[in-house]
Amino acid sequence: DITTDFGVNHPAVKGFMPETFGANPDLYKQASPLYHLDPSDPPTLTLHGTIDSIVEIEQGDLLDAKMKELGVRHQYDRVEGWSHVFDME
């Protein structure tokens, strides 16, 4: 969800979004997968490193909560002590 403060202010987001969040918040919502989930989505596995500095762990938590809310079959694993690319760093 790049509509969060973390997403809006992250350099990677600023680098690919053509407008600021203030100028076009709907564009940021449209670019955020969280807002495109629905109950018909396929079973999903999410692995998220707890020290990820690219996509904060709270993003994984938001995804997990939304999938639970929608009844999407999924498994969410917070991988303690791992970063965004796991062992590639």
Phi, psi and omega in degrees: 000100181276012174271355178283163178304318179300312181294313182300324185262000183285134181304323180296321179291314179300330181287336182246348178274131184285346181223163176283160177300319180299326181282330185207072181298330179295327178295321179292321177295318180297330181273359183259115182305331181306327183273003179246006179284148172208165185301342181273001180298149182288164175306141188226140173248127177240125174245128183221121178291136184287345178247028178294121178261354179271311177235108186299150184302331178298335176294317176298321178297318178297316179299314179301313181297318181293319179295320176299314180303319183274350181078022178284128177293124183200164172229133181238121178241118172277116185266103186301127174078009180253150182266194183297320184255018179055248188266012182275354183270000000 
